[in-house]
Amino acid sequence: MKKITTLLALSLASMSLLLAGCNTFRGVGQDVQKVGEKIENAAKK
């Protein structure tokens, strides 16, 4: 029973880290997209 509890806790911790990582990469992607839009707008002028 102790092994199952430990395994479950590790699984939940891993899932939390993965979800946090996804949000971080999503934010970086949005930032890069905004920079690209500004460069594109500057090039049009």
PyMOL Python script that loads the backbone (N, CA, C, O; Angstrom):
from pymol import cmd

cmd.read_pdbstr("""\
ATOM      1  N   MET A   1       0.820  -1.194   0.000  1.00  0.00           N
ATOM      2  CA  MET A   1       0.000   0.000   0.000  1.00  0.00           C
ATOM      3  C   MET A   1       0.869   1.267   0.000  1.00  0.00           C
ATOM      4  O   MET A   1       0.528   2.269  -0.629  1.00  0.00           O
ATOM      5  N   LYS A   2       1.997   1.200   0.717  1.00  0.00           N
ATOM      6  CA  LYS A   2       2.896   2.349   0.787  1.00  0.00           C
ATOM      7  C   LYS A   2       3.499   2.658  -0.589  1.00  0.00           C
ATOM      8  O   LYS A   2       3.677   3.822  -0.950  1.00  0.00           O
ATOM      9  N   LYS A   3       3.810   1.598  -1.354  1.00  0.00           N
ATOM     10  CA  LYS A   3       4.369   1.795  -2.693  1.00  0.00           C
ATOM     11  C   LYS A   3       3.350   2.447  -3.617  1.00  0.00           C
ATOM     12  O   LYS A   3       3.702   3.315  -4.416  1.00  0.00           O
ATOM     13  N   ILE A   4       2.104   2.039  -3.515  1.00  0.00           N
ATOM     14  CA  ILE A   4       1.048   2.604  -4.354  1.00  0.00           C
ATOM     15  C   ILE A   4       0.863   4.084  -4.038  1.00  0.00           C
ATOM     16  O   ILE A   4       0.713   4.899  -4.948  1.00  0.00           O
ATOM     17  N   THR A   5       0.873   4.434  -2.760  1.00  0.00           N
ATOM     18  CA  THR A   5       0.721   5.826  -2.353  1.00  0.00           C
ATOM     19  C   THR A   5       1.882   6.673  -2.865  1.00  0.00           C
ATOM     20  O   THR A   5       1.679   7.790  -3.340  1.00  0.00           O
ATOM     21  N   THR A   6       3.094   6.141  -2.766  1.00  0.00           N
ATOM     22  CA  THR A   6       4.264   6.855  -3.256  1.00  0.00           C
ATOM     23  C   THR A   6       4.197   7.038  -4.768  1.00  0.00           C
ATOM     24  O   THR A   6       4.491   8.117  -5.282  1.00  0.00           O
ATOM     25  N   LEU A   7       3.818   6.001  -5.464  1.00  0.00           N
ATOM     26  CA  LEU A   7       3.699   6.070  -6.917  1.00  0.00           C
ATOM     27  C   LEU A   7       2.638   7.084  -7.333  1.00  0.00           C
ATOM     28  O   LEU A   7       2.845   7.845  -8.278  1.00  0.00           O
ATOM     29  N   LEU A   8       1.523   7.098  -6.646  1.00  0.00           N
ATOM     30  CA  LEU A   8       0.453   8.049  -6.940  1.00  0.00           C
ATOM     31  C   LEU A   8       0.922   9.479  -6.698  1.00  0.00           C
ATOM     32  O   LEU A   8       0.642  10.372  -7.498  1.00  0.00           O
ATOM     33  N   ALA A   9       1.632   9.694  -5.600  1.00  0.00           N
ATOM     34  CA  ALA A   9       2.133  11.035  -5.285  1.00  0.00           C
ATOM     35  C   ALA A   9       3.132  11.503  -6.342  1.00  0.00           C
ATOM     36  O   ALA A   9       3.093  12.658  -6.767  1.00  0.00           O
ATOM     37  N   LEU A  10       4.017  10.618  -6.762  1.00  0.00           N
ATOM     38  CA  LEU A  10       4.983  10.979  -7.806  1.00  0.00           C
ATOM     39  C   LEU A  10       4.291  11.273  -9.132  1.00  0.00           C
ATOM     40  O   LEU A  10       4.693  12.185  -9.855  1.00  0.00           O
ATOM     41  N   SER A  11       3.263  10.513  -9.447  1.00  0.00           N
ATOM     42  CA  SER A  11       2.522  10.739 -10.687  1.00  0.00           C
ATOM     43  C   SER A  11       1.834  12.094 -10.671  1.00  0.00           C
ATOM     44  O   SER A  11       1.863  12.822 -11.664  1.00  0.00           O
ATOM     45  N   LEU A  12       1.222  12.429  -9.555  1.00  0.00           N
ATOM     46  CA  LEU A  12       0.547  13.725  -9.445  1.00  0.00           C
ATOM     47  C   LEU A  12       1.545  14.874  -9.523  1.00  0.00           C
ATOM     48  O   LEU A  12       1.268  15.893 -10.156  1.00  0.00           O
ATOM     49  N   ALA A  13       2.691  14.718  -8.893  1.00  0.00           N
ATOM     50  CA  ALA A  13       3.717  15.753  -8.955  1.00  0.00           C
ATOM     51  C   ALA A  13       4.224  15.931 -10.388  1.00  0.00           C
ATOM     52  O   ALA A  13       4.422  17.057 -10.844  1.00  0.00           O
ATOM     53  N   SER A  14       4.429  14.838 -11.082  1.00  0.00           N
ATOM     54  CA  SER A  14       4.896  14.904 -12.474  1.00  0.00           C
ATOM     55  C   SER A  14       3.865  15.586 -13.366  1.00  0.00           C
ATOM     56  O   SER A  14       4.218  16.408 -14.211  1.00  0.00           O
ATOM     57  N   MET A  15       2.615  15.251 -13.182  1.00  0.00           N
ATOM     58  CA  MET A  15       1.551  15.868 -13.982  1.00  0.00           C
ATOM     59  C   MET A  15       1.469  17.364 -13.713  1.00  0.00           C
ATOM     60  O   MET A  15       1.250  18.148 -14.636  1.00  0.00           O
ATOM     61  N   SER A  16       1.642  17.762 -12.469  1.00  0.00           N
ATOM     62  CA  SER A  16       1.614  19.184 -12.125  1.00  0.00           C
ATOM     63  C   SER A  16       2.741  19.939 -12.821  1.00  0.00           C
ATOM     64  O   SER A  16       2.536  21.030 -13.353  1.00  0.00           O
ATOM     65  N   LEU A  17       3.934  19.348 -12.811  1.00  0.00           N
ATOM     66  CA  LEU A  17       5.067  19.989 -13.475  1.00  0.00           C
ATOM     67  C   LEU A  17       4.855  20.091 -14.984  1.00  0.00           C
ATOM     68  O   LEU A  17       5.197  21.102 -15.597  1.00  0.00           O
ATOM     69  N   LEU A  18       4.299  19.056 -15.568  1.00  0.00           N
ATOM     70  CA  LEU A  18       4.046  19.088 -17.011  1.00  0.00           C
ATOM     71  C   LEU A  18       3.025  20.156 -17.370  1.00  0.00           C
ATOM     72  O   LEU A  18       3.194  20.875 -18.355  1.00  0.00           O
ATOM     73  N   LEU A  19       1.974  20.262 -16.580  1.00  0.00           N
ATOM     74  CA  LEU A  19       0.959  21.278 -16.860  1.00  0.00           C
ATOM     75  C   LEU A  19       1.519  22.679 -16.691  1.00  0.00           C
ATOM     76  O   LEU A  19       1.212  23.569 -17.483  1.00  0.00           O
ATOM     77  N   ALA A  20       2.329  22.882 -15.677  1.00  0.00           N
ATOM     78  CA  ALA A  20       2.955  24.187 -15.473  1.00  0.00           C
ATOM     79  C   ALA A  20       3.881  24.509 -16.646  1.00  0.00           C
ATOM     80  O   ALA A  20       3.936  25.650 -17.104  1.00  0.00           O
ATOM     81  N   GLY A  21       4.597  23.512 -17.122  1.00  0.00           N
ATOM     82  CA  GLY A  21       5.488  23.704 -18.267  1.00  0.00           C
ATOM     83  C   GLY A  21       4.728  24.072 -19.521  1.00  0.00           C
ATOM     84  O   GLY A  21       5.186  24.910 -20.297  1.00  0.00           O
ATOM     85  N   CYS A  22       3.583  23.464 -19.733  1.00  0.00           N
ATOM     86  CA  CYS A  22       2.769  23.777 -20.908  1.00  0.00           C
ATOM     87  C   CYS A  22       2.310  25.224 -20.872  1.00  0.00           C
ATOM     88  O   CYS A  22       2.338  25.914 -21.891  1.00  0.00           O
ATOM     89  N   ASN A  23       1.895  25.678 -19.719  1.00  0.00           N
ATOM     90  CA  ASN A  23       1.460  27.074 -19.604  1.00  0.00           C
ATOM     91  C   ASN A  23       2.618  28.027 -19.857  1.00  0.00           C
ATOM     92  O   ASN A  23       2.438  29.083 -20.463  1.00  0.00           O
ATOM     93  N   THR A  24       3.798  27.658 -19.398  1.00  0.00           N
ATOM     94  CA  THR A  24       4.969  28.498 -19.614  1.00  0.00           C
ATOM     95  C   THR A  24       5.282  28.588 -21.100  1.00  0.00           C
ATOM     96  O   THR A  24       5.509  29.681 -21.617  1.00  0.00           O
ATOM     97  N   PHE A  25       5.299  27.464 -21.788  1.00  0.00           N
ATOM     98  CA  PHE A  25       5.590  27.472 -23.223  1.00  0.00           C
ATOM     99  C   PHE A  25       4.502  28.200 -23.999  1.00  0.00           C
ATOM    100  O   PHE A  25       4.786  28.847 -25.007  1.00  0.00           O
ATOM    101  N   ARG A  26       3.275  28.100 -23.545  1.00  0.00           N
ATOM    102  CA  ARG A  26       2.188  28.825 -24.205  1.00  0.00           C
ATOM    103  C   ARG A  26       2.422  30.325 -24.088  1.00  0.00           C
ATOM    104  O   ARG A  26       2.237  31.064 -25.055  1.00  0.00           O
ATOM    105  N   GLY A  27       2.829  30.774 -22.905  1.00  0.00           N
ATOM    106  CA  GLY A  27       3.118  32.193 -22.694  1.00  0.00           C
ATOM    107  C   GLY A  27       4.271  32.673 -23.546  1.00  0.00           C
ATOM    108  O   GLY A  27       4.224  33.770 -24.101  1.00  0.00           O
ATOM    109  N   VAL A  28       5.305  31.861 -23.652  1.00  0.00           N
ATOM    110  CA  VAL A  28       6.452  32.220 -24.492  1.00  0.00           C
ATOM    111  C   VAL A  28       6.011  32.318 -25.951  1.00  0.00           C
ATOM    112  O   VAL A  28       6.425  33.229 -26.669  1.00  0.00           O
ATOM    113  N   GLY A  29       5.185  31.393 -26.381  1.00  0.00           N
ATOM    114  CA  GLY A  29       4.680  31.427 -27.758  1.00  0.00           C
ATOM    115  C   GLY A  29       3.886  32.687 -28.050  1.00  0.00           C
ATOM    116  O   GLY A  29       4.003  33.271 -29.127  1.00  0.00           O
ATOM    117  N   GLN A  30       3.085  33.099 -27.091  1.00  0.00           N
ATOM    118  CA  GLN A  30       2.295  34.325 -27.268  1.00  0.00           C
ATOM    119  C   GLN A  30       3.209  35.545 -27.334  1.00  0.00           C
ATOM    120  O   GLN A  30       2.978  36.452 -28.133  1.00  0.00           O
ATOM    121  N   ASP A  31       4.251  35.572 -26.495  1.00  0.00           N
ATOM    122  CA  ASP A  31       5.195  36.686 -26.516  1.00  0.00           C
ATOM    123  C   ASP A  31       5.926  36.759 -27.853  1.00  0.00           C
ATOM    124  O   ASP A  31       6.089  37.841 -28.417  1.00  0.00           O
ATOM    125  N   VAL A  32       6.358  35.624 -28.351  1.00  0.00           N
ATOM    126  CA  VAL A  32       7.061  35.590 -29.637  1.00  0.00           C
ATOM    127  C   VAL A  32       6.129  36.040 -30.760  1.00  0.00           C
ATOM    128  O   VAL A  32       6.554  36.735 -31.684  1.00  0.00           O
ATOM    129  N   GLN A  33       4.877  35.649 -30.680  1.00  0.00           N
ATOM    130  CA  GLN A  33       3.911  36.050 -31.699  1.00  0.00           C
ATOM    131  C   GLN A  33       3.721  37.568 -31.686  1.00  0.00           C
ATOM    132  O   GLN A  33       3.648  38.186 -32.748  1.00  0.00           O
ATOM    133  N   LYS A  34       3.640  38.168 -30.513  1.00  0.00           N
ATOM    134  CA  LYS A  34       3.475  39.620 -30.416  1.00  0.00           C
ATOM    135  C   LYS A  34       4.687  40.350 -30.976  1.00  0.00           C
ATOM    136  O   LYS A  34       4.541  41.363 -31.660  1.00  0.00           O
ATOM    137  N   VAL A  35       5.881  39.843 -30.693  1.00  0.00           N
ATOM    138  CA  VAL A  35       7.093  40.456 -31.234  1.00  0.00           C
ATOM    139  C   VAL A  35       7.092  40.352 -32.758  1.00  0.00           C
ATOM    140  O   VAL A  35       7.451  41.304 -33.451  1.00  0.00           O
ATOM    141  N   GLY A  36       6.691  39.206 -33.267  1.00  0.00           N
ATOM    142  CA  GLY A  36       6.611  39.032 -34.721  1.00  0.00           C
ATOM    143  C   GLY A  36       5.631  39.990 -35.359  1.00  0.00           C
ATOM    144  O   GLY A  36       5.896  40.520 -36.438  1.00  0.00           O
ATOM    145  N   GLU A  37       4.512  40.220 -34.715  1.00  0.00           N
ATOM    146  CA  GLU A  37       3.521  41.158 -35.239  1.00  0.00           C
ATOM    147  C   GLU A  37       4.078  42.586 -35.265  1.00  0.00           C
ATOM    148  O   GLU A  37       3.841  43.330 -36.217  1.00  0.00           O
ATOM    149  N   LYS A  38       4.816  42.963 -34.224  1.00  0.00           N
ATOM    150  CA  LYS A  38       5.402  44.312 -34.178  1.00  0.00           C
ATOM    151  C   LYS A  38       6.439  44.479 -35.271  1.00  0.00           C
ATOM    152  O   LYS A  38       6.511  45.534 -35.902  1.00  0.00           O
ATOM    153  N   ILE A  39       7.246  43.448 -35.504  1.00  0.00           N
ATOM    154  CA  ILE A  39       8.258  43.520 -36.567  1.00  0.00           C
ATOM    155  C   ILE A  39       7.562  43.626 -37.920  1.00  0.00           C
ATOM    156  O   ILE A  39       7.983  44.395 -38.784  1.00  0.00           O
ATOM    157  N   GLU A  40       6.506  42.857 -38.096  1.00  0.00           N
ATOM    158  CA  GLU A  40       5.772  42.898 -39.361  1.00  0.00           C
ATOM    159  C   GLU A  40       5.160  44.274 -39.593  1.00  0.00           C
ATOM    160  O   GLU A  40       5.216  44.804 -40.703  1.00  0.00           O
ATOM    161  N   ASN A  41       4.579  44.847 -38.552  1.00  0.00           N
ATOM    162  CA  ASN A  41       3.986  46.184 -38.681  1.00  0.00           C
ATOM    163  C   ASN A  41       5.048  47.235 -38.983  1.00  0.00           C
ATOM    164  O   ASN A  41       4.811  48.148 -39.774  1.00  0.00           O
ATOM    165  N   ALA A  42       6.214  47.113 -38.360  1.00  0.00           N
ATOM    166  CA  ALA A  42       7.303  48.053 -38.613  1.00  0.00           C
ATOM    167  C   ALA A  42       7.793  47.926 -40.050  1.00  0.00           C
ATOM    168  O   ALA A  42       8.149  48.926 -40.673  1.00  0.00           O
ATOM    169  N   ALA A  43       7.814  46.714 -40.576  1.00  0.00           N
ATOM    170  CA  ALA A  43       8.280  46.496 -41.946  1.00  0.00           C
ATOM    171  C   ALA A  43       7.285  47.067 -42.959  1.00  0.00           C
ATOM    172  O   ALA A  43       7.684  47.479 -44.049  1.00  0.00           O
ATOM    173  N   LYS A  44       6.012  47.094 -42.617  1.00  0.00           N
ATOM    174  CA  LYS A  44       4.998  47.626 -43.534  1.00  0.00           C
ATOM    175  C   LYS A  44       5.081  49.155 -43.655  1.00  0.00           C
ATOM    176  O   LYS A  44       4.670  49.729 -44.663  1.00  0.00           O
ATOM    177  N   LYS A  45       5.621  49.804 -42.609  1.00  0.00           N
ATOM    178  CA  LYS A  45       5.704  51.279 -42.628  1.00  0.00           C
ATOM    179  C   LYS A  45       6.812  51.756 -43.458  1.00  0.00           C
ATOM    180  O   LYS A  45       7.017  52.964 -43.578  1.00  0.00           O
TER     181      LYS A  45
END
""", "prot")
cmd.dss("prot")
cmd.show_as("cartoon", "prot")
cmd.util.cbc("prot")
cmd.orient("prot")
